[in-house]
């Protein structure tokens, strides 16, 4: 079941102490057993299993493998700011959502309507995307591409507590 609203200011849920603990332990080691989590949290294994299943079924937690893009040949990472004609916003987002190189899309305030993060095997692949994909996509009025030279911090966890 997908969350009802995954926006930054969208719907929220209250997590109890055990659920917050389960989240913390999963972020520490996503393969930790329910038995070990229960021991560390001081609750029954059935409680951990029930809390975990709730977190997953309500879309609060998604279980996924995190791939190191550079290790599999994607060495060019960029952030791209896009000015988009308001009437074309939904179509532009739909197009970008389905593009294999686009990892992140967000509507923003400020000089750009959308910010996207994309990764490419090399500069030539990135150039083709910017010039041929974005440059010809109806509704994009302007773009600004910033290449990431070095990533100093890229945590995959967010500490709830």
C-alpha positions in Angstrom: 0.0 0.0 0.0 1.5 3.4 -1.0 1.4 6.3 1.4 -1.5 8.6 1.0 0.7 11.7 0.6 4.5 11.6 0.3 5.0 15.4 0.1 7.3 17.1 2.6 4.3 18.9 4.1 1.9 16.1 3.5 0.1 13.8 5.9 2.0 12.6 8.9 1.7 9.7 11.4 2.8 9.4 15.0 5.3 6.7 15.7 5.4 5.1 19.1 8.7 4.4 20.9 9.0 0.8 19.6 8.3 1.9 16.0 10.9 4.6 16.2 13.3 2.0 17.6 12.6 -0.4 14.7 13.3 2.4 12.3 16.6 3.3 14.0 17.7 -0.3 14.0 16.7 -0.9 10.4 18.8 2.1 9.4 21.7 0.8 11.4 21.4 -2.7 9.7 18.6 -3.3 7.2 19.1 -7.1 7.5 18.8 -7.2 11.3 16.5 -10.0 12.4 13.3 -9.4 14.3 14.7 -11.4 17.2 17.8 -9.2 17.5 15.7 -6.0 17.2 13.3 -7.3 19.9 16.3 -8.1 22.2 17.8 -4.6 21.7 14.4 -2.9 22.2 13.3 -5.0 25.1 10.1 -6.2 23.5 8.7 -9.4 22.2 9.7 -10.6 18.7 6.0 -10.6 17.7 5.7 -6.9 18.7 8.7 -6.0 16.4 7.2 -8.1 13.6 3.8 -6.4 14.0 5.3 -2.9 14.1 7.5 -3.6 11.1 4.6 -4.9 9.1 2.6 -1.7 10.0 5.4 0.5 8.9 5.7 -1.2 5.6 2.0 -1.6 4.9 1.3 2.0 5.6 4.1 3.2 3.3 6.2 4.7 6.1 9.1 2.3 5.4 10.2 0.9 2.0 12.7 -1.9 1.9 15.2 -1.4 -0.9 18.8 -2.1 -1.9 20.8 1.1 -2.2 23.2 1.0 -5.1 26.5 2.9 -5.3 26.0 4.5 -8.7 29.7 5.2 -9.2 30.6 1.5 -8.5 28.3 0.4 -11.4 29.7 3.0 -13.9 27.6 6.1 -13.4 30.2 8.7 -12.7 28.5 12.0 -13.7 26.0 13.4 -11.3 24.1 16.6 -11.8 21.4 18.8 -10.3 19.3 20.6 -12.9 17.0 23.5 -12.1 14.1 23.8 -14.6 11.7 26.6 -15.3 8.5 25.0 -16.6 5.4 26.5 -18.1 2.7 25.9 -15.5 0.3 24.2 -17.9 3.0 21.7 -18.9 4.2 20.9 -15.3 2.4 17.5 -15.1 3.6 16.4 -18.5 7.2 17.3 -17.7 7.1 15.5 -14.4 5.6 12.4 -16.0 8.3 12.4 -18.6 11.1 12.8 -16.1 9.6 10.2 -13.7 10.0 7.6 -16.4 13.6 8.5 -17.4 16.1 5.9 -16.1 18.8 8.5 -15.3 16.5 10.8 -13.2 16.7 9.8 -9.5 15.0 12.7 -7.8 12.4 15.3 -8.8 11.0 18.1 -6.6 8.8 21.2 -7.0 10.5 24.1 -5.5 10.3 27.8 -4.7 12.9 30.2 -5.9 14.3 30.6 -9.4 13.3 27.2 -10.6 10.0 25.3 -10.6 11.6 21.9 -10.5 14.9 20.5 -9.3 16.0 17.2 -10.5 19.0 15.0 -9.8 20.2 12.8 -12.5 23.2 10.4 -13.0 25.0 9.4 -16.2 27.8 7.1 -17.2 29.8 10.0 -18.6 29.6 13.7 -19.7 28.5 12.7 -23.2 25.5 10.9 -21.9 24.7 13.9 -19.7 25.1 16.3 -22.6 22.7 14.3 -24.8 20.1 14.3 -22.0 20.4 18.0 -21.4 20.4 19.0 -25.1 18.2 16.4 -26.7 15.8 15.4 -24.0 15.3 18.5 -22.0 16.1 20.9 -24.8 13.3 19.5 -26.9 10.7 18.7 -24.2 7.7 20.9 -24.6 7.0 23.1 -21.6 10.6 23.6 -20.3 11.4 27.3 -20.6 14.9 27.3 -19.1 17.4 25.0 -17.3 20.5 25.3 -15.3 22.8 22.3 -14.9 25.2 22.0 -12.0 27.7 19.1 -12.1 28.5 17.5 -8.8 32.3 17.4 -8.5 32.5 15.6 -5.2 29.8 14.4 -2.7 30.9 14.8 0.9 27.8 13.5 2.6 25.1 11.3 1.2 23.3 9.5 4.0 20.6 7.1 3.0 18.9 7.2 6.4 17.0 9.9 8.1 17.0 9.8 11.9 13.4 10.1 13.2 14.6 10.1 16.8 
